C-alpha cells in the first residue's frame, strides 16, 4: 500500500513534520495550506526537502467554496485557483483538494456546480493538475459523497475526480457501500480518519476530535474494502484534526499514525486477498510477572510479605528479586530507570505468549521498539518491546519459563499466610497524549479487545479509564489517563486475585501498622442505601474496609494498599463471574488516596 | 440575596471546598453526594465545620431515578431514601434534590409520578425534610420544568416543591417566562448555571461545559427576574459541572463564582427594584499607559527608540522610565515582579477612568484585590486593583493625570522620527483556567463588551482569543489563552496606532539590525490569491513585510516586532474604520514567531 498523511495531523513546523513523517515510513504527504504559509522555505525548497526525505507530495489542500457560486465570485475563484496552480507546480503537487461550498450563499444547482467544476478542471489541465472534489459533511448544497460523485460524473472531465474522506461519509451515517458505484479511476484521493462516536455539531467534531483509524468508533475496514474493490490504487492518507495531536510529540504521533494504517491494512486483507501480511496476533494468556522498579525495596518487600508473598529468588546478575505467591509473581528491581524520576514505578510486564518470537516479530512489524537486552552469557533470551508509556513488555513461554532460570532460589515458596492466587489485572497510567495511542497499541500488537472508555471523578480532576482484555478473559489490562487535572499522573497498580479476601483483610487490619487504604465511613452509609446486603454482611464490609460492587453476573469485593511512590496493590475477589473492575467505587477510593493521611506507606523494617 | 454553591463546582476535598466557599463570602452550600462519600469526616463533623465557617447546608444532592418506576423499584427507592433522610439529619440539610428519572425503563405516567413523589414527600416530612423535584433536560419522561411543576402540583404535598436549574431550562430552549406560573413558595430551590452555546449532546454539555453566570451564552438575567417575580426568596445557588473548575485553584474559582452572582444580581436589579446596589461601571476611555517589567531595559528602550518613542521621564522614587510618542505612553520598570520569573512581561495597565475612585470601589465590590501602594510622601495616590492574570490595573484621571507628577522630565518629547499616535489595543495572555474568569472580570468590573471567542491555529497547539472593548470603541483589550499546547503561555503584546505604517516599516527595514518579525514569502503568495490588490500594492506589502486584512468597513495594515521575553509590539494602521484585529493573519504570524530565527531580539546597545 502507498501511505500518506496530511501535515495538519501533526504538531510542529512544516519541516519538523516532513522529517517525522519520513522517519515513520510514510510514502508521501498532503500539504495543508496553513503549514506552507507559515514556513520560511520557498515552495521549491519544500519540494526539495520532501524529495530528499523520500516523500511524494500527494495533495495540496484545502481549496474552499469554489463551486455553486455566482459569476462574479466564480471569476475571483478562478483567479485564486490560478495562483494555487502555479504554487502547486512550484511545490510539486499534482492534485488539488476542492471542498464543496459551505458558505450560506451557495447556489443549489447541480448543473451549475458541474459546469463550474468542469471549468476549473480545464484550467487545472493546463498545469497538469487534477481536481479532487470532496463533499464536506457540512457542505451547504453538496454534503454526501454520492452527490459529489454525481456532479463529477456530470462534469465529465478527465482532470476532475472525487476525494473520499471517511469522516465526511461516516459522520453523516452514509452507507459506504455506495462507493463501489464510483469507478476506481474517478477516486482521485482517499482520506482516512476515525473519530469517537459523539453526538455534537459535525464541524466541531471534525475539527477537534478526529483520530487515527482504530482509535475511534467508525468501521474503516468496511469503508476501505469498498474503496479497494473499485480498483482505487492511490494512497491511503490520514487527515486528522485532533487537539491532542496538535501539541503532542511529532515523531511519536507519526509512528502512531503509521501503526494505525498497518493495522487497518491487515484488517482489510482479511476480507480482501493479496494484502501485505504481518505475523498474526498472539494473544497473551496471562501475566508471567509484573516488575516494579524501586529505590525502597525493603519497604516494598515488607508490603509484599504481609500480603503473603515470599521472596523466592534473586537474579543471577542483576539487582532483581523474585517474589511469589501461588500464580502471582512480582519482580522488585532495585535499580529505577531514569524515566521513573526516583519514584517507585511499574517498569515491566511479563506476558505469557503462545509464541514469544512471533509476538516480538508482530510488535516489530507494528513499529514497537524492540528492546536491546544486555545479557549475561548464561542468561535467558527474552523477547521484549517497549509499550507507549515506556513499560517493557516481555513475551514469555508459559510452558517453558526460561526467564526463571536467571533467578537462583532464595527461599522455598511458602504459601501458608496468603490466599493470593494470581494477577487479576494491571492498571497503567498514561499522560493525556498517549491514551488513544496506547489503546491502539495493545489492540493491534497484542490483539486485546478494548472495552468502553469510562470517566471517573477525582477530587482534583477527571480520569479516563479503558479496559483491554484477551478473548478468554484471562488477561486484563486497564489504561488510565488524567483527562483533566488529578494532580499529576494517576497511580499504577497491580490487582491480585484473593480467594479469601475477608481473611486477608482481617489479617492486614491486625498488623501493628496500617497497610490498607482507609475507606471513609460515609462510603458504607451510601453502600447500605444502594444495596440491601443485610446488616451483618454490611457491618463486615465496613469493619474490614472492603469495597463492594455487583453486576448481572455476580459480586466483587476489593481493597487497596497504601501507595509507595506511584504504585499500589489491590486485592480482588470475583464471586460468580463478576466482569467489571469496581469502577463505581473509584471516586471514593481516589478521594481517600488524596487524603493527607494516606500520602504514603509508613511501613519500614 | 442569599448565595450558595454546589460543592461539585469546585476542585479539592470537601473541607477545602467549604473553606474556599466561606472565604469567598457565600452564605451556604449544596452538598454533592460524591464529595461526602470520599470525605473522612462524619456527617456531624461536616455540619460542625460548615457552621464554624458560617455556612448553611442548603441542599443535599442528587437523588436519582426515584419517580415513574415499578412497585418493586419504588420499594427499593424508598428504602434508599430513608437512608439519605437519616444522613441529611446528621449533616444538617433539610432539602433533598430529586432529579426526574432518566433511566430507559421509566414509566410514562404523570399520575404515577405524582403519586410516588407524594409518597416520598410524606416520608420526608417525618424527618422535617423537603423534596425539590427537578426536570433533567435528559429526563426520560419528565424533562421540562413545567412538566415537573404539573406533577408537583398534582401531588399536592407541602414538603414537595420544585428545583429550577437554569441549564436544564435554557439548554432545551424552554421559555423561562412560564416560571411565573409557579407560586414562589413552591420553588424550593434555584440553581443557576450558564454555558457556552454548543450544539452537542445535552448530557455531555451539562456535565463538562457549564460555567458561571455571565461566562456563557444564556440569558440568566431574564430567567432570574422571572423567578424573583414569583416571590422566591431562597438562595441563588451555582451548580457548575466544568472540567476546568475541577482542576483549578479552589479559592480563586470560589471568588470567580461569587463575582458572577454579584454581577448577575446587579443586572437583575436594573429590571427589578430593590436589589443591592454596587457602584456602577465606569468604562475606561483609553489606555493612560502600559507598563513593562524588564531586566533588559537597555534592549527594550532601544526598541522603543527605533519605534520613535522618546524617554521623557524618570520616576522620582522607583526604577521606572517613562517613554512617550504622541498619545502612546510606555513605562519600563527595571524591577521585575516575581511572578514574571525573570522574563520581560507586561505588568500593569493605566486606564483613563471618568472617576478613578468609583472605578476602584466598583472593582472592590466585585472582589478584585485592591493593591496596597507603597507610596513615597509626595507620590500621587493611585487607585489600583489586580486583574485575574496578576496585571495591575491603575485607574487614572485623563483630565488630571496625577501619575505623571511622579516622573521628573528626563528629556523633552521628540516626535520627529515616529508616526505612532496611541495604544490601539493590548493583548493579555491567560492560562487555560483563567480565560472565562478574565472575560467576566473585564465585563463586570470595567463594563467592557465581550466579542465572540475565536480559535487560532498555532504550530504547536490552538489559541483562543476574545476581544473586549468599551462602547465607544476607543479602548480595546484582547484576551488570549492557550486552548491546547502552543508551548507555554502565548505572548503579550501592545499594538500601537501608526498613521503612516508604510514609512515606519521602511525606516525599520533600513536599520542595521532586524527588529521586525520576518513574514514568510508564502504568506504573500496566498495574499495575492485571496485579494486582488494590484501588483504594485501587493509588491509594496511584501517588500515592507506588512500583513493585510479587510472587512466590510475598511482595510488593516500591521507588522510585528521581534519578541523580548514575553512581550512584543505590533504597529497597526486602520483604514476606513476597519474593526477587527487581523486574526486571519495570526497562524502565519505565530508560525513566524516560533521559527528559530526569531527566537529573540538581537538588538543591544
Interface residues (C-beta under 8 A of the other chain):
Chain A: X11 X12 X13 X33 X34 X36 X37 X38 X39 X40 X42 X43 X76 X79 X80 X83 X84 X87 X198 X199 X200 X201 X204 X243 X244 X246 X247 X457 X458 X459 X460 X461 X462 X483 X484 X485 X486 X518 X520 X521 X522 X523 X525 X526 X528 X529 X530 X532 X587 X588 X590 X591 X592 X594 X595 X597
Chain B: X11 X12 X13 X33 X34 X36 X37 X38 X39 X40 X42 X43 X76 X79 X80 X83 X84 X87 X198 X199 X200 X201 X204 X243 X244 X246 X247 X457 X458 X459 X460 X461 X462 X483 X484 X485 X486 X518 X520 X521 X522 X523 X525 X526 X528 X529 X530 X532 X587 X588 X590 X591 X592 X594 X595 X597
